[in-house]
Amino acid sequence: MKSEVESSSWRAGMPRRDWRNQWHLIGWIFAWMLSFVGASALLRFGWVGGSAGYLVALLPNLLGVATFWSFLRFLREADELQRKIRLEALGWGFGCGAVFMVGYQLLERAGFPPIDTADPLVVMSFAWAMATLVLTRRYS
Amino acid sequence: MKNRLKVLRAERDWSQARVAQLLGVSRQTINAVETGKYDPSLPLAFALSRLFERSIEEIFEPNSE
């Protein structure tokens, strides 16, 4: 028998709204990543070209906007502690990415090998994910 | 901020999950408030006040300087 807290408005310790929004966000992130990998492969190996190539290059951006929108929706509707955790984690992610990007520019001038323009995004995403985990544990 | 949430919950034999469900927040939020790791927003403090039928001052007490 379902307990009272497993009612339709609540799931896995969080309001069902947050549960739903979280999975929507995860779904959009994966779709964005997959479309990026797919588009990269199509363009790199020259399987598409011309105007079709531009369309393939633009498709991941549409999914990126959807992911961004999904994240905003999650933040707007989230439980207040979740919102605090996610915003603080976002601050960590942005801060680490910005410091890495600006710092590495100087290192490049000092002789370090050049990096891909997407690399700061990897640092940003990693820092964001780590901060989310650490902050979630802190408030548990 | 100190609070009497644990005592008030115990008086009613309510779990953290039950309080969270009644207020539409996560269990983690109630736990964090109860253990003093997180100070609730004013709307949540009022919601707790209504739920336990106590004034906010009866539930929460600021840390002495």
N, CA and C atoms of all chains as a GROMACS GRO file, in nm:
protein
  615
    1MET      N    1   0.084  -0.120   0.000
    1MET     CA    2   0.000   0.000   0.000
    1MET      C    3   0.087   0.124   0.000
    2LYS      N    4   0.047   0.222  -0.077
    2LYS     CA    5   0.124   0.346  -0.082
    2LYS      C    6   0.112   0.422   0.049
    3SER      N    7   0.225   0.473   0.098
    3SER     CA    8   0.219   0.554   0.218
    3SER      C    9   0.165   0.692   0.181
    4GLU      N   10   0.134   0.767   0.285
    4GLU     CA   11   0.075   0.899   0.263
    4GLU      C   12   0.169   0.990   0.185
    5VAL      N   13   0.301   0.976   0.215
    5VAL     CA   14   0.397   1.066   0.150
    5VAL      C   15   0.427   1.026   0.007
    6GLU      N   16   0.377   0.910  -0.036
    6GLU     CA   17   0.396   0.870  -0.175
    6GLU      C   18   0.274   0.907  -0.257
    7SER      N   19   0.204   1.007  -0.211
    7SER     CA   20   0.082   1.046  -0.282
    7SER      C   21   0.118   1.113  -0.414
    8SER      N   22   0.016   1.149  -0.489
    8SER     CA   23   0.038   1.200  -0.625
    8SER      C   24   0.114   1.333  -0.627
    9SER      N   25   0.114   1.408  -0.516
    9SER     CA   26   0.179   1.538  -0.518
    9SER      C   27   0.324   1.533  -0.473
   10TRP      N   28   0.375   1.415  -0.445
   10TRP     CA   29   0.505   1.405  -0.381
   10TRP      C   30   0.575   1.280  -0.428
   11ARG      N   31   0.704   1.285  -0.450
   11ARG     CA   32   0.774   1.166  -0.495
   11ARG      C   33   0.922   1.171  -0.454
   12ALA      N   34   0.973   1.060  -0.403
   12ALA     CA   35   1.114   1.045  -0.365
   12ALA      C   36   1.164   1.162  -0.281
   13GLY      N   37   1.084   1.200  -0.183
   13GLY     CA   38   1.128   1.304  -0.090
   13GLY      C   39   1.118   1.446  -0.142
   14MET      N   40   1.061   1.463  -0.260
   14MET     CA   41   1.048   1.599  -0.314
   14MET      C   42   0.911   1.616  -0.379
   15PRO      N   43   0.866   1.741  -0.389
   15PRO     CA   44   0.739   1.763  -0.457
   15PRO      C   45   0.745   1.704  -0.598
   16ARG      N   46   0.634   1.645  -0.643
   16ARG     CA   47   0.632   1.582  -0.776
   16ARG      C   48   0.669   1.681  -0.886
   17ARG      N   49   0.633   1.808  -0.865
   17ARG     CA   50   0.667   1.914  -0.961
   17ARG      C   51   0.819   1.921  -0.983
   18ASP      N   52   0.895   1.916  -0.871
   18ASP     CA   53   1.041   1.922  -0.882
   18ASP      C   54   1.097   1.797  -0.947
   19TRP      N   55   1.038   1.683  -0.910
   19TRP     CA   56   1.079   1.554  -0.968
   19TRP      C   57   1.063   1.556  -1.120
   20ARG      N   58   0.946   1.603  -1.162
   20ARG     CA   59   0.915   1.609  -1.305
   20ARG      C   60   1.009   1.706  -1.377
   21ASN      N   61   1.024   1.825  -1.320
   21ASN     CA   62   1.110   1.926  -1.384
   21ASN      C   63   1.255   1.880  -1.390
   22GLN      N   64   1.301   1.810  -1.287
   22GLN     CA   65   1.438   1.761  -1.285
   22GLN      C   66   1.462   1.660  -1.398
   23TRP      N   67   1.365   1.568  -1.417
   23TRP     CA   68   1.381   1.468  -1.524
   23TRP      C   69   1.364   1.530  -1.662
   24HIS      N   70   1.280   1.630  -1.673
   24HIS     CA   71   1.270   1.703  -1.801
   24HIS      C   72   1.405   1.766  -1.834
   25LEU      N   73   1.466   1.828  -1.734
   25LEU     CA   74   1.596   1.894  -1.754
   25LEU      C   75   1.702   1.792  -1.795
   26ILE      N   76   1.707   1.680  -1.723
   26ILE     CA   77   1.806   1.576  -1.756
   26ILE      C   78   1.784   1.527  -1.899
   27GLY      N   79   1.658   1.509  -1.936
   27GLY     CA   80   1.625   1.465  -2.072
   27GLY      C   81   1.674   1.564  -2.177
   28TRP      N   82   1.650   1.692  -2.151
   28TRP     CA   83   1.694   1.795  -2.247
   28TRP      C   84   1.846   1.802  -2.256
   29ILE      N   85   1.913   1.787  -2.141
   29ILE     CA   86   2.061   1.790  -2.142
   29ILE      C   87   2.114   1.676  -2.230
   30PHE      N   88   2.059   1.556  -2.211
   30PHE     CA   89   2.105   1.443  -2.292
   30PHE      C   90   2.074   1.463  -2.440
   31ALA      N   91   1.955   1.514  -2.468
   31ALA     CA   92   1.919   1.538  -2.609
   31ALA      C   93   2.015   1.639  -2.671
   32TRP      N   94   2.050   1.742  -2.595
   32TRP     CA   95   2.141   1.846  -2.643
   32TRP      C   96   2.280   1.786  -2.671
   33MET      N   97   2.327   1.706  -2.572
   33MET     CA   98   2.460   1.644  -2.587
   33MET      C   99   2.462   1.551  -2.708
   34LEU      N  100   2.358   1.468  -2.719
   34LEU     CA  101   2.352   1.372  -2.831
   34LEU      C  102   2.348   1.446  -2.965
   35SER      N  103   2.267   1.552  -2.970
   35SER     CA  104   2.256   1.625  -3.097
   35SER      C  105   2.389   1.693  -3.131
   36PHE      N  106   2.462   1.737  -3.028
   36PHE     CA  107   2.592   1.800  -3.051
   36PHE      C  108   2.692   1.698  -3.107
   37VAL      N  109   2.694   1.581  -3.042
   37VAL     CA  110   2.785   1.474  -3.088
   37VAL      C  111   2.748   1.432  -3.230
   38GLY      N  112   2.617   1.414  -3.253
   38GLY     CA  113   2.570   1.372  -3.385
   38GLY      C  114   2.604   1.474  -3.492
   39ALA      N  115   2.576   1.601  -3.462
   39ALA     CA  116   2.603   1.707  -3.560
   39ALA      C  117   2.754   1.719  -3.586
   40SER      N  118   2.833   1.705  -3.479
   40SER     CA  119   2.979   1.712  -3.495
   40SER      C  120   3.027   1.603  -3.590
   41ALA      N  121   2.975   1.480  -3.570
   41ALA     CA  122   3.016   1.367  -3.654
   41ALA      C  123   2.975   1.390  -3.799
   42LEU      N  124   2.851   1.434  -3.817
   42LEU     CA  125   2.801   1.457  -3.953
   42LEU      C  126   2.886   1.561  -4.027
   43LEU      N  127   2.922   1.667  -3.955
   43LEU     CA  128   2.999   1.775  -4.019
   43LEU      C  129   3.146   1.737  -4.036
   44ARG      N  130   3.201   1.669  -3.936
   44ARG     CA  131   3.343   1.634  -3.942
   44ARG      C  132   3.373   1.539  -4.056
   45PHE      N  133   3.284   1.439  -4.072
   45PHE     CA  134   3.310   1.339  -4.176
   45PHE      C  135   3.252   1.379  -4.312
   46GLY      N  136   3.198   1.498  -4.318
   46GLY     CA  137   3.150   1.550  -4.445
   46GLY      C  138   3.028   1.478  -4.501
   47TRP      N  139   2.947   1.420  -4.410
   47TRP     CA  140   2.827   1.350  -4.456
   47TRP      C  141   2.717   1.447  -4.497
   48VAL      N  142   2.724   1.568  -4.448
   48VAL     CA  143   2.631   1.672  -4.494
   48VAL      C  144   2.713   1.796  -4.531
   49GLY      N  145   2.660   1.875  -4.619
   49GLY     CA  146   2.732   1.996  -4.659
   49GLY      C  147   2.635   2.099  -4.711
   50GLY      N  148   2.687   2.214  -4.746
   50GLY     CA  149   2.602   2.321  -4.801
   50GLY      C  150   2.499   2.369  -4.701
   51SER      N  151   2.378   2.397  -4.750
   51SER     CA  152   2.274   2.451  -4.662
   51SER      C  153   2.229   2.346  -4.560
   52ALA      N  154   2.234   2.218  -4.597
   52ALA     CA  155   2.198   2.111  -4.501
   52ALA      C  156   2.297   2.112  -4.384
   53GLY      N  157   2.422   2.144  -4.414
   53GLY     CA  158   2.525   2.153  -4.309
   53GLY      C  159   2.493   2.262  -4.208
   54TYR      N  160   2.445   2.377  -4.261
   54TYR     CA  161   2.407   2.486  -4.170
   54TYR      C  162   2.292   2.444  -4.080
   55LEU      N  163   2.195   2.373  -4.139
   55LEU     CA  164   2.081   2.326  -4.060
   55LEU      C  165   2.127   2.230  -3.950
   56VAL      N  166   2.216   2.138  -3.988
   56VAL     CA  167   2.268   2.042  -3.890
   56VAL      C  168   2.345   2.115  -3.778
   57ALA      N  169   2.416   2.218  -3.816
   57ALA     CA  170   2.493   2.294  -3.716
   57ALA      C  171   2.401   2.373  -3.623
   58LEU      N  172   2.284   2.413  -3.674
   58LEU     CA  173   2.192   2.493  -3.592
   58LEU      C  174   2.106   2.409  -3.499
   59LEU      N  175   2.079   2.284  -3.536
   59LEU     CA  176   1.987   2.200  -3.458
   59LEU      C  177   2.027   2.189  -3.310
   60PRO      N  178   2.154   2.161  -3.278
   60PRO     CA  179   2.190   2.152  -3.135
   60PRO      C  180   2.161   2.281  -3.059
   61ASN      N  181   2.171   2.395  -3.128
   61ASN     CA  182   2.144   2.522  -3.059
   61ASN      C  183   1.997   2.533  -3.016
   62LEU      N  184   1.909   2.478  -3.100
   62LEU     CA  185   1.767   2.480  -3.063
   62LEU      C  186   1.745   2.398  -2.937
   63LEU      N  187   1.812   2.280  -2.934
   63LEU     CA  188   1.799   2.196  -2.815
   63LEU      C  189   1.867   2.263  -2.694
   64GLY      N  190   1.973   2.338  -2.721
   64GLY     CA  191   2.040   2.413  -2.614
   64GLY      C  192   1.947   2.516  -2.552
   65VAL      N  193   1.872   2.585  -2.636
   65VAL     CA  194   1.775   2.684  -2.586
   65VAL      C  195   1.666   2.614  -2.504
   66ALA      N  196   1.621   2.498  -2.552
   66ALA     CA  197   1.520   2.422  -2.479
   66ALA      C  198   1.574   2.378  -2.343
   67THR      N  199   1.701   2.338  -2.340
   67THR     CA  200   1.764   2.296  -2.213
   67THR      C  201   1.771   2.414  -2.117
   68PHE      N  202   1.814   2.528  -2.169
   68PHE     CA  203   1.824   2.650  -2.090
   68PHE      C  204   1.687   2.688  -2.033
   69TRP      N  205   1.585   2.678  -2.119
   69TRP     CA  206   1.449   2.711  -2.077
   69TRP      C  207   1.400   2.614  -1.969
   70SER      N  208   1.433   2.487  -1.986
   70SER     CA  209   1.394   2.384  -1.891
   70SER      C  210   1.461   2.410  -1.755
   71PHE      N  211   1.587   2.455  -1.758
   71PHE     CA  212   1.658   2.484  -1.634
   71PHE      C  213   1.594   2.604  -1.563
   72LEU      N  214   1.557   2.706  -1.641
   72LEU     CA  215   1.492   2.823  -1.582
   72LEU      C  216   1.358   2.783  -1.519
   73ARG      N  217   1.287   2.696  -1.586
   73ARG     CA  218   1.158   2.651  -1.532
   73ARG      C  219   1.180   2.575  -1.402
   74PHE      N  220   1.283   2.489  -1.401
   74PHE     CA  221   1.314   2.414  -1.280
   74PHE      C  222   1.343   2.511  -1.165
   75LEU      N  223   1.425   2.613  -1.193
   75LEU     CA  224   1.461   2.710  -1.088
   75LEU      C  225   1.339   2.787  -1.038
   76ARG      N  226   1.256   2.831  -1.132
   76ARG     CA  227   1.139   2.911  -1.093
   76ARG      C  228   1.042   2.833  -1.006
   77GLU      N  229   1.026   2.704  -1.037
   77GLU     CA  230   0.924   2.626  -0.968
   77GLU      C  231   0.980   2.542  -0.853
   78ALA      N  232   1.113   2.542  -0.838
   78ALA     CA  233   1.173   2.449  -0.741
   78ALA      C  234   1.143   2.487  -0.597
   79ASP      N  235   1.148   2.386  -0.515
   79ASP     CA  236   1.147   2.400  -0.371
   79ASP      C  237   1.258   2.499  -0.332
   80GLU      N  238   1.235   2.581  -0.231
   80GLU     CA  239   1.328   2.692  -0.205
   80GLU      C  240   1.471   2.649  -0.172
   81LEU      N  241   1.487   2.536  -0.104
   81LEU     CA  242   1.624   2.490  -0.074
   81LEU      C  243   1.693   2.441  -0.201
   82GLN      N  244   1.615   2.371  -0.285
   82GLN     CA  245   1.671   2.325  -0.413
   82GLN      C  246   1.717   2.444  -0.497
   83ARG      N  247   1.635   2.550  -0.496
   83ARG     CA  248   1.670   2.669  -0.573
   83ARG      C  249   1.800   2.730  -0.522
   84LYS      N  250   1.812   2.736  -0.390
   84LYS     CA  251   1.935   2.792  -0.330
   84LYS      C  252   2.056   2.706  -0.370
   85ILE      N  253   2.041   2.574  -0.361
   85ILE     CA  254   2.151   2.483  -0.395
   85ILE      C  255   2.190   2.500  -0.541
   86ARG      N  256   2.090   2.500  -0.629
   86ARG     CA  257   2.119   2.507  -0.774
   86ARG      C  258   2.181   2.642  -0.812
   87LEU      N  259   2.132   2.750  -0.751
   87LEU     CA  260   2.187   2.882  -0.786
   87LEU      C  261   2.331   2.896  -0.735
   88GLU      N  262   2.354   2.845  -0.613
   88GLU     CA  263   2.490   2.852  -0.559
   88GLU      C  264   2.585   2.768  -0.644
   89ALA      N  265   2.536   2.649  -0.686
   89ALA     CA  266   2.618   2.562  -0.771
   89ALA      C  267   2.646   2.629  -0.905
   90LEU      N  268   2.545   2.700  -0.955
   90LEU     CA  269   2.563   2.772  -1.082
   90LEU      C  270   2.671   2.879  -1.067
   91GLY      N  271   2.670   2.946  -0.952
   91GLY     CA  272   2.773   3.046  -0.923
   91GLY      C  273   2.912   2.983  -0.922
   92TRP      N  274   2.923   2.865  -0.859
   92TRP     CA  275   3.051   2.792  -0.859
   92TRP      C  276   3.094   2.756  -1.001
   93GLY      N  277   2.999   2.705  -1.076
   93GLY     CA  278   3.030   2.664  -1.213
   93GLY      C  279   3.076   2.781  -1.297
   94PHE      N  280   3.000   2.890  -1.291
   94PHE     CA  281   3.036   3.008  -1.370
   94PHE      C  282   3.171   3.063  -1.326
   95GLY      N  283   3.190   3.071  -1.194
   95GLY     CA  284   3.314   3.125  -1.140
   95GLY      C  285   3.435   3.043  -1.182
   96CYS      N  286   3.425   2.911  -1.166
   96CYS     CA  287   3.538   2.824  -1.203
   96CYS      C  288   3.566   2.835  -1.354
   97GLY      N  289   3.458   2.836  -1.435
   97GLY     CA  290   3.475   2.846  -1.580
   97GLY      C  291   3.541   2.976  -1.620
   98ALA      N  292   3.497   3.086  -1.557
   98ALA     CA  293   3.551   3.218  -1.591
   98ALA      C  294   3.698   3.228  -1.550
   99VAL      N  295   3.729   3.181  -1.428
   99VAL     CA  296   3.867   3.186  -1.380
   99VAL      C  297   3.957   3.102  -1.470
  100PHE      N  298   3.907   2.983  -1.507
  100PHE     CA  299   3.985   2.895  -1.595
  100PHE      C  300   4.011   2.963  -1.730
  101MET      N  301   3.903   3.022  -1.786
  101MET     CA  302   3.914   3.082  -1.919
  101MET      C  303   4.012   3.200  -1.919
  102VAL      N  304   3.995   3.290  -1.823
  102VAL     CA  305   4.083   3.408  -1.816
  102VAL      C  306   4.225   3.366  -1.779
  103GLY      N  307   4.234   3.274  -1.682
  103GLY     CA  308   4.366   3.230  -1.637
  103GLY      C  309   4.443   3.158  -1.746
  104TYR      N  310   4.373   3.075  -1.822
  104TYR     CA  311   4.444   2.997  -1.924
  104TYR      C  312   4.489   3.085  -2.040
  105GLN      N  313   4.415   3.193  -2.064
  105GLN     CA  314   4.458   3.287  -2.170
  105GLN      C  315   4.599   3.337  -2.141
  106LEU      N  316   4.623   3.370  -2.016
  106LEU     CA  317   4.756   3.419  -1.978
  106LEU      C  318   4.859   3.306  -1.989
  107LEU      N  319   4.818   3.185  -1.947
  107LEU     CA  320   4.911   3.072  -1.956
  107LEU      C  321   4.947   3.042  -2.101
  108GLU      N  322   4.847   3.059  -2.190
  108GLU     CA  323   4.874   3.039  -2.333
  108GLU      C  324   4.981   3.137  -2.382
  109ARG      N  325   4.966   3.262  -2.337
  109ARG     CA  326   5.065   3.362  -2.376
  109ARG      C  327   5.203   3.330  -2.318
  110ALA      N  328   5.200   3.257  -2.206
  110ALA     CA  329   5.328   3.221  -2.144
  110ALA      C  330   5.387   3.094  -2.205
  111GLY      N  331   5.312   3.032  -2.298
  111GLY     CA  332   5.369   2.916  -2.366
  111GLY      C  333   5.291   2.787  -2.354
  112PHE      N  334   5.181   2.788  -2.276
  112PHE     CA  335   5.100   2.665  -2.267
  112PHE      C  336   5.033   2.637  -2.402
  113PRO      N  337   5.003   2.508  -2.430
  113PRO     CA  338   4.937   2.477  -2.557
  113PRO      C  339   4.797   2.537  -2.565
  114PRO      N  340   4.754   2.581  -2.683
  114PRO     CA  341   4.619   2.638  -2.695
  114PRO      C  342   4.512   2.532  -2.669
  115ILE      N  343   4.397   2.578  -2.618
  115ILE     CA  344   4.287   2.484  -2.591
  115ILE      C  345   4.169   2.517  -2.681
  116ASP      N  346   4.077   2.422  -2.685
  116ASP     CA  347   3.955   2.439  -2.763
  116ASP      C  348   3.865   2.541  -2.693
  117THR      N  349   3.788   2.617  -2.770
  117THR     CA  350   3.701   2.720  -2.709
  117THR      C  351   3.593   2.657  -2.621
  118ALA      N  352   3.563   2.527  -2.642
  118ALA     CA  353   3.458   2.461  -2.563
  118ALA      C  354   3.513   2.409  -2.430
  119ASP      N  355   3.645   2.408  -2.412
  119ASP     CA  356   3.702   2.351  -2.289
  119ASP      C  357   3.657   2.422  -2.161
  120PRO      N  358   3.649   2.557  -2.160
  120PRO     CA  359   3.598   2.621  -2.037
  120PRO      C  360   3.458   2.573  -1.999
  121LEU      N  361   3.380   2.536  -2.102
  121LEU     CA  362   3.245   2.486  -2.075
  121LEU      C  363   3.251   2.354  -1.999
  122VAL      N  364   3.352   2.272  -2.032
  122VAL     CA  365   3.368   2.145  -1.962
  122VAL      C  366   3.401   2.172  -1.815
  123VAL      N  367   3.492   2.267  -1.791
  123VAL     CA  368   3.530   2.303  -1.653
  123VAL      C  369   3.407   2.355  -1.579
  124MET      N  370   3.331   2.441  -1.648
  124MET     CA  371   3.211   2.501  -1.590
  124MET      C  372   3.109   2.393  -1.552
  125SER      N  373   3.085   2.300  -1.644
  125SER     CA  374   2.987   2.194  -1.619
  125SER      C  375   3.032   2.103  -1.506
  126PHE      N  376   3.162   2.070  -1.504
  126PHE     CA  377   3.214   1.982  -1.400
  126PHE      C  378   3.202   2.050  -1.263
  127ALA      N  379   3.240   2.178  -1.256
  127ALA     CA  380   3.233   2.252  -1.129
  127ALA      C  381   3.088   2.264  -1.084
  128TRP      N  382   2.998   2.287  -1.178
  128TRP     CA  383   2.855   2.299  -1.146
  128TRP      C  384   2.802   2.166  -1.087
  129ALA      N  385   2.838   2.055  -1.152
  129ALA     CA  386   2.792   1.924  -1.106
  129ALA      C  387   2.850   1.892  -0.968
  130MET      N  388   2.980   1.918  -0.950
  130MET     CA  389   3.044   1.890  -0.821
  130MET      C  390   2.983   1.976  -0.710
  131ALA      N  391   2.963   2.103  -0.740
  131ALA     CA  392   2.906   2.194  -0.639
  131ALA      C  393   2.764   2.149  -0.603
  132THR      N  394   2.687   2.103  -0.702
  132THR     CA  395   2.552   2.056  -0.673
  132THR      C  396   2.557   1.938  -0.576
  133LEU      N  397   2.650   1.844  -0.602
  133LEU     CA  398   2.664   1.727  -0.514
  133LEU      C  399   2.705   1.768  -0.373
  134VAL      N  400   2.808   1.853  -0.364
  134VAL     CA  401   2.860   1.893  -0.232
  134VAL      C  402   2.753   1.969  -0.153
  135LEU      N  403   2.684   2.063  -0.220
  135LEU     CA  404   2.584   2.144  -0.151
  135LEU      C  405   2.463   2.059  -0.111
  136THR      N  406   2.427   1.963  -0.195
  136THR     CA  407   2.315   1.875  -0.161
  136THR      C  408   2.349   1.796  -0.035
  137ARG      N  409   2.474   1.750  -0.027
  137ARG     CA  410   2.517   1.676   0.094
  137ARG      C  411   2.521   1.768   0.216
  138ARG      N  412   2.565   1.892   0.193
  138ARG     CA  413   2.576   1.985   0.306
  138ARG      C  414   2.440   2.009   0.373
  139TYR      N  415   2.337   2.017   0.291
  139TYR     CA  416   2.204   2.048   0.346
  139TYR      C  417   2.122   1.923   0.377
  140SER      N  418   2.184   1.805   0.368
  140SER     CA  419   2.109   1.681   0.396
  140SER      C  420   2.124   1.642   0.543
  141MET      N  421   1.982   2.982   1.308
  141MET     CA  422   1.863   3.014   1.387
  141MET      C  423   1.812   2.886   1.455
  142LYS      N  424   1.785   2.899   1.586
  142LYS     CA  425   1.732   2.783   1.659
  142LYS      C  426   1.584   2.768   1.629
  143ASN      N  427   1.533   2.648   1.646
  143ASN     CA  428   1.389   2.630   1.626
  143ASN      C  429   1.337   2.513   1.707
  144ARG      N  430   1.205   2.507   1.718
  144ARG     CA  431   1.141   2.400   1.798
  144ARG      C  432   1.066   2.302   1.708
  145LEU      N  433   1.107   2.296   1.584
  145LEU     CA  434   1.032   2.211   1.489
  145LEU      C  435   1.028   2.064   1.531
  146LYS      N  436   1.142   2.014   1.579
  146LYS     CA  437   1.148   1.873   1.615
  146LYS      C  438   1.048   1.841   1.727
  147VAL      N  439   1.044   1.931   1.825
  147VAL     CA  440   0.952   1.912   1.938
  147VAL      C  441   0.807   1.918   1.891
  148LEU      N  442   0.779   2.019   1.808
  148LEU     CA  443   0.642   2.037   1.758
  148LEU      C  444   0.598   1.918   1.673
  149ARG      N  445   0.692   1.867   1.596
  149ARG     CA  446   0.661   1.748   1.514
  149ARG      C  447   0.633   1.628   1.602
  150ALA      N  448   0.718   1.613   1.705
  150ALA     CA  449   0.704   1.498   1.795
  150ALA      C  450   0.570   1.503   1.869
  151GLU      N  451   0.528   1.623   1.906
  151GLU     CA  452   0.399   1.638   1.976
  151GLU      C  453   0.283   1.585   1.892
  152ARG      N  454   0.299   1.598   1.761
  152ARG     CA  455   0.192   1.554   1.670
  152ARG      C  456   0.220   1.418   1.608
  153ASP      N  457   0.337   1.365   1.641
  153ASP     CA  458   0.380   1.237   1.585
  153ASP      C  459   0.386   1.243   1.432
  154TRP      N  460   0.440   1.355   1.382
  154TRP     CA  461   0.453   1.372   1.238
  154TRP      C  462   0.598   1.348   1.197
  155SER      N  463   0.618   1.286   1.086
  155SER     CA  464   0.754   1.269   1.031
  155SER      C  465   0.792   1.396   0.954
  156GLN      N  466   0.920   1.408   0.923
  156GLN     CA  467   0.965   1.521   0.839
  156GLN      C  468   0.896   1.514   0.704
  157ALA      N  469   0.882   1.392   0.654
  157ALA     CA  470   0.819   1.373   0.523
  157ALA      C  471   0.674   1.423   0.524
  158ARG      N  472   0.606   1.396   0.635
  158ARG     CA  473   0.466   1.439   0.647
  158ARG      C  474   0.457   1.593   0.646
  159VAL      N  475   0.544   1.657   0.722
  159VAL     CA  476   0.544   1.803   0.727
  159VAL      C  477   0.576   1.860   0.588
  160ALA      N  478   0.677   1.799   0.524
  160ALA     CA  479   0.717   1.845   0.390
  160ALA      C  480   0.601   1.833   0.293
  161GLN      N  481   0.532   1.720   0.301
  161GLN     CA  482   0.420   1.699   0.208
  161GLN      C  483   0.309   1.801   0.233
  162LEU      N  484   0.280   1.826   0.360
  162LEU     CA  485   0.173   1.922   0.393
  162LEU      C  486   0.206   2.063   0.345
  163LEU      N  487   0.336   2.094   0.340
  163LEU     CA  488   0.377   2.230   0.300
  163LEU      C  489   0.419   2.239   0.154
  164GLY      N  490   0.427   2.125   0.087
  164GLY     CA  491   0.465   2.126  -0.055
  164GLY      C  492   0.612   2.156  -0.079
  165VAL      N  493   0.696   2.116   0.017
  165VAL     CA  494   0.841   2.133  -0.001
  165VAL      C  495   0.907   1.996   0.010
  166SER      N  496   1.039   1.990  -0.010
  166SER     CA  497   1.107   1.860  -0.001
  166SER      C  498   1.135   1.825   0.145
  167ARG      N  499   1.153   1.695   0.168
  167ARG     CA  500   1.189   1.650   0.303
  167ARG      C  501   1.324   1.709   0.342
  168GLN      N  502   1.411   1.723   0.243
  168GLN     CA  503   1.544   1.780   0.268
  168GLN      C  504   1.533   1.921   0.324
  169THR      N  505   1.436   1.997   0.274
  169THR     CA  506   1.417   2.134   0.323
  169THR      C  507   1.378   2.134   0.470
  170ILE      N  508   1.282   2.048   0.505
  170ILE     CA  509   1.237   2.042   0.645
  170ILE      C  510   1.352   1.997   0.734
  171ASN      N  511   1.428   1.898   0.687
  171ASN     CA  512   1.543   1.850   0.766
  171ASN      C  513   1.646   1.961   0.784
  172ALA      N  514   1.675   2.034   0.676
  172ALA     CA  515   1.776   2.140   0.684
  172ALA      C  516   1.731   2.253   0.776
  173VAL      N  517   1.601   2.284   0.773
  173VAL     CA  518   1.549   2.388   0.863
  173VAL      C  519   1.558   2.340   1.007
  174GLU      N  520   1.513   2.217   1.028
  174GLU     CA  521   1.509   2.160   1.163
  174GLU      C  522   1.647   2.153   1.227
  175THR      N  523   1.747   2.118   1.148
  175THR     CA  524   1.882   2.104   1.202
  175THR      C  525   1.959   2.237   1.201
  176GLY      N  526   1.893   2.343   1.160
  176GLY     CA  527   1.956   2.475   1.164
  176GLY      C  528   2.055   2.501   1.052
  177LYS      N  529   2.055   2.414   0.951
  177LYS     CA  530   2.149   2.436   0.839
  177LYS      C  531   2.095   2.537   0.740
  178TYR      N  532   1.966   2.559   0.744
  178TYR     CA  533   1.904   2.648   0.646
  178TYR      C  534   1.793   2.728   0.713
  179ASP      N  535   1.797   2.859   0.694
  179ASP     CA  536   1.691   2.946   0.747
  179ASP      C  537   1.582   2.958   0.642
  180PRO      N  538   1.459   2.927   0.680
  180PRO     CA  539   1.352   2.927   0.579
  180PRO      C  540   1.317   3.068   0.532
  181SER      N  541   1.256   3.075   0.416
  181SER     CA  542   1.206   3.203   0.366
  181SER      C  543   1.089   3.246   0.454
  182LEU      N  544   1.052   3.372   0.443
  182LEU     CA  545   0.938   3.422   0.522
  182LEU      C  546   0.809   3.345   0.488
  183PRO      N  547   0.778   3.320   0.358
  183PRO     CA  548   0.655   3.243   0.330
  183PRO      C  549   0.656   3.104   0.394
  184LEU      N  550   0.774   3.038   0.394
  184LEU     CA  551   0.779   2.905   0.454
  184LEU      C  552   0.767   2.915   0.606
  185ALA      N  553   0.826   3.018   0.664
  185ALA     CA  554   0.814   3.036   0.809
  185ALA      C  555   0.667   3.059   0.846
  186PHE      N  556   0.596   3.137   0.767
  186PHE     CA  557   0.453   3.160   0.794
  186PHE      C  558   0.374   3.030   0.774
  187ALA      N  559   0.411   2.954   0.673
  187ALA     CA  560   0.341   2.826   0.649
  187ALA      C  561   0.362   2.732   0.767
  188LEU      N  562   0.483   2.727   0.821
  188LEU     CA  563   0.510   2.643   0.939
  188LEU      C  564   0.431   2.694   1.059
  189SER      N  565   0.425   2.826   1.070
  189SER     CA  566   0.351   2.887   1.180
  189SER      C  567   0.203   2.846   1.175
  190ARG      N  568   0.146   2.851   1.055
  190ARG     CA  569   0.005   2.813   1.039
  190ARG      C  570  -0.014   2.664   1.065
  191LEU      N  571   0.079   2.584   1.014
  191LEU     CA  572   0.066   2.438   1.027
  191LEU      C  573   0.068   2.397   1.174
  192PHE      N  574   0.159   2.455   1.251
  192PHE     CA  575   0.173   2.415   1.391
  192PHE      C  576   0.090   2.503   1.485
  193GLU      N  577   0.019   2.598   1.427
  193GLU     CA  578  -0.067   2.689   1.504
  193GLU      C  579   0.010   2.758   1.617
  194ARG      N  580   0.128   2.803   1.583
  194ARG     CA  581   0.212   2.879   1.676
  194ARG      C  582   0.264   3.002   1.602
  195SER      N  583   0.296   3.106   1.681
  195SER     CA  584   0.354   3.224   1.615
  195SER      C  585   0.496   3.191   1.569
  196ILE      N  586   0.544   3.269   1.475
  196ILE     CA  587   0.681   3.246   1.425
  196ILE      C  588   0.782   3.253   1.540
  197GLU      N  589   0.759   3.349   1.632
  197GLU     CA  590   0.853   3.364   1.744
  197GLU      C  591   0.851   3.243   1.837
  198GLU      N  592   0.738   3.172   1.838
  198GLU     CA  593   0.731   3.052   1.923
  198GLU      C  594   0.805   2.934   1.858
  199ILE      N  595   0.823   2.942   1.729
  199ILE     CA  596   0.891   2.832   1.658
  199ILE      C  597   1.040   2.863   1.640
  200PHE      N  598   1.069   2.985   1.600
  200PHE     CA  599   1.208   3.022   1.569
  200PHE      C  600   1.264   3.121   1.671
  201GLU      N  601   1.391   3.105   1.694
  201GLU     CA  602   1.459   3.196   1.787
  201GLU      C  603   1.595   3.231   1.727
  202PRO      N  604   1.624   3.360   1.710
  202PRO     CA  605   1.753   3.394   1.650
  202PRO      C  606   1.869   3.354   1.741
  203ASN      N  607   1.981   3.320   1.682
  203ASN     CA  608   2.100   3.287   1.761
  203ASN      C  609   2.143   3.410   1.839
  204SER      N  610   2.178   3.390   1.966
  204SER     CA  611   2.226   3.504   2.045
  204SER      C  612   2.364   3.546   1.995
  205GLU      N  613   2.385   3.678   1.991
  205GLU     CA  614   2.513   3.732   1.940
  205GLU      C  615   2.625   3.704   2.038
   0.00000   0.00000   0.00000
